[in-house]
């Protein structure tokens, strides 16, 4: 279909059809772009074929199907999967082709990849991508690092992935800047989520008031200074199950919070909220914390405070009376 904002439709290669990659592919197909896709999961690739994409059997075949200059976007997990994918597709690219990494790679890796590819005349864009599983419907927030001229070449794709052509995406700087910006974005996300979690925990602890947490989350969504999309999601979660009975108190992290804290230390920038939010996630993974047991034992030793036994019973006290 044609767009009043730009009539140009692109031919794009997309490697990686997980939740994010598949949703992005769906959004681009609906916008009228021609997609050539590859994934090691043949079922995921077949699903995209049913929606109109051309499926390649290998990265090499994908490159051979694309007209020059080629544009290949990869959406695979950061670290080894991204590195292996780059190693598979890069030799298939020629001068003036462009490789785009839309995953959560560490920005230092993106700076290095851009330099290595530039030595062969291949462009590299790093695109920090936010929007999660909702992006297919709502659009994605895209933070793009790389050469301005190449960003402009990819503009039709960026405009159609974003919530609107004129918002939700930006060329934020040179190679590495897209993933650096996304890293800090995720660090901020850690702090926001932790603040909501702590606030609702305080509300829930006030048992005598019998507070309706779902109703409170809902009222805060309208006119409040703390309203946000994360609060929208909080309201949805609490409306379904305010006690969160089916959710274990174990919180993973994608790695970007750690990188943000490391950068803050390297740059001598105080970031206590983001740092403590990360530490709380690590703490959630210790159901039997040795450190907490040592703290209890130390209180017993210096102050004679009671400690709970292994089954939750008070234990004997020692030290000053």
N, C-alpha and C positions, 0 to 999 in steps of 0.2 A: 504494500500500500504506500501511497505517496504522503509526504509530510509537507505542510505549508512552510515549515522552518528550513528544511533542506531536502531537495529531491534526490540527493545522492544516496544510493544504497551500496553497501560494500560486500565484497566476498572475503570472508574471514575464516581462518582456521581456528578451531578451539579444541584444546587437549585437556581432558579432565571433565567428567560429567557426573561428579558427585552432587550433593544437594545444591551447592552454590553454582557450580558450573552448569548443571542441567537447567536450573531456574534462569540463569543468564541467557543460555541458549534459547530457551523458550521465549523470553522477552524479545530477543533479537529477531527470531523467526517471525514473531507476530508483527514486528516493525518492518518486515520485508527484506531483511538482509539475507544473503545466501551464505549458509554455513557449511563448512567441511569439518567434521568432528572425528575425534579418536579417543577411545578409552579402552583400558585393558579389560574392563567389564563389558563384555559383548552385549549383555542385556541392556545396559544403560545406553550403549550406542544404538542398538536396535530401536529403543524407545524414541530416540531423537530422529531416527530415520522415518518413523511413523509420523513425525511432526513436520517433516519436510527437509531435514538436513541430509547431506551426503556423507556417508560413513566411509572412513578410510580404514584399511587393515593395519596400518603402521604409520608412525610419524613420517617416514620417507614417502609413503604414498600420499599422505595428506599434503606434504609440500609440493609434490608433483601435480596435484590437482589445482593448486592455487595459481592465479595469474600473477605476474610480477608487476610492481613490487609486492611481495607477499607480506601478509600480516597474520601472525600466529599468536593467539592468546592462550596462555596456560593457566589452568585453575586446579592445581594439585596442592596437597599439604606442603608446608614449609619444610626445609631441611633436605634430607636425602631424596625424597620423592621429587622435589623441584629440581635438584641438581641432576638427577638421572634423566629427567625429562628434557632439561636444557641440553644435556650431552647427547640425547637422542635426536633432537630437532635441529640444533645449531649447525651441524655439518651439512644439513640439507638446504640451508639458507644462503643466498647470494648477496652481493653488494646492493645496498639500498633496501633490502628486506627489513622487516621489523619484528622483533620478538617482544611480547608483552607478558609480564608476570603480574597477574591479578590476585595472587595468593598473599599469605601473611609472612613472606620472607623477611629475614632480618635485613635492615637497610644496608649494612656493610656488605652483605652478599650481593645485593643489587648493584652497588657501586662497582664491585669487582667484576660482576658479569657484564655490566655496561662497557667497562674498559676492555675486557677480553673480546667482546663482540665488535667493538668499534675498530679494533686492530684489523678486522676483516671487512670493515665497511658495512657491518650489520648494525642496525639501530636497536636500542633497548629502551623500553618504557617500563617503569614499575608503577603499578596502580594499586594503591591501598583501597580496598573495597569493603564498605560497610553496608549493612542492610539485612544480613542474615537470610533466613528462609522466607522473609516477607518481601524481599527485593523484587521478585518476579512480578508482584502485583503493584507494590508501592514505588519501585525504582530504587536504585542504589546510590549511595554517596561514594564518589570516586575522587581520590586524591592522586594526581598524576605527576610522576617525575620523569624527566627526560628532555630531549630536544624539542624546542617549540614547533619547528616545522613538521616533525613527525606526529606530534600531538594534534596538529591541525589536520593532518591526513586522516587521523583516526576519529576526528570530531563527530562524524555521523553516528558511529557506534557509541561513543561516549554520551552523546545527547539522547540517544534512544535507551541506553541503560539507566540514565539518571531519571529522577522523578519528573523533570521537565528539561527541555533543551537549554534553558537559561539559568538553571539552578541545580545544585546537587552534585556538580562536578567542577573541578578547577585544575589548571596546570600550576602546581604549587612550587616547582623548582627543578633543579638539575637531576640527573640520575641519582637515585637513592632517596630523593626528597619525598616521593609518594609513600614509600614504605616507612620512612622516618615519621612522617605526619600520622600515618595510620597507627604506628606504635604508640605515639603519645595519645592519640584518640582512645586507644584501648586502655591505656593507663588511667585516663580520666573516667572511662567507663567503670573500671574497678572501684574507684572512689565513690561514684554515684550509687552503684549497686550496694556497696557496703553501707552507705548512709541510709538508704531505704531499709536494708535488712535490719540495721540496729534500731532504727526508729520504730518499725513495726514490732520488733521484739520487745521494746519498752512498753508499747501499747498493750501487747498480749499479756505482759507480766502483771498489769494492773487488773487482777482477777475480780476485785470487788465491784468494778464498774461495768463488767460484762460488755466490753466494747465490741462493736461490730466492725471488724477490720476491713471487710470488703466494702462496707458503706463508707468508711473513712477514706479508703483509697479512691473510691469513686468520687467523693465530694472534692478531694484534693485535685482531681483531674481538671476541674473547671474553675478558672479564675485564680487558682493558688500560684504563688511564686515558685513552688516546687513541682509544678506540673511538667511532665515530659513523656516521651514515648516509653521510657523504662517504667514510669509510674502507670501508664496505660497497661503495660504488660503485667505489672504487679496487681492491678485491680482485677485483671482477667484471671490470674492465678488464684487470688484469694476468693473470688466469686465462685470458682469451681471447688475449692477445698481450702478453707481458711486455716485448718489445722495442719495442712501439708502432710497428712498421714502417710502418703505413699512415697514421700521423698526422703532419701537418706541425707543426713547432714554432712555431705562430702562434696567439696567444691573443687573442680579441676581448674587449670589455667592453661591458656594456649601458648604461653611463653612470652607474649608481648608485654605483659605487666612486668616481668622480670627484666626484660630489656630496657623498659622505661626507667625502672629504678636504677639499673646499672648506668644508664646515660646520665641520670640526675646526679649520681655520685661523681661520675667522670667530669661533668660540667660544673660541679660545685653549686648545684641548684637544689635548695631544700624542697623535698617533696614528701612530707610526712604522711599525708592522707593516702596517697597512692601506695607508698611503701607499706603502711600498716594494713591496707586492704589486701595487698599481696600476702603478707604474713598471716592474716586471718584465714586466707584460703589454704595455706600450708597447714595451719593449726587444725583445720576441719578434717584433715586426713589422719589425725592421731587419736583414735578412740581410746587408746590406753597410753596416755602421754607420760613418758618417763620423767620429763622435765617437771610436769605438774606434781608427780609423786614426790620428787626431790624437794620441791617447794614446800609441800605439806610436811615432809619430814624435818626440814630446817626450822619451820615455825614451831614444831613440837620441841626441837632441841633448844632453841634460844628462849622461847616463851612459855613452854609447857602447854601449848595449845593442843587440843584433841585432834587426832587424825582419824579419818574414816578407814575402816579395814577394806580388804579387797572386795567384800560383798556389800559395802556401803555402811557397815556398822562402825560406831565410834571405837577407836583403839585406845590403848593405854597412853598416858602422857608421861614424859620425863622432863628433866630440867627444872628450872626454878618454879617454885609453887606460888 
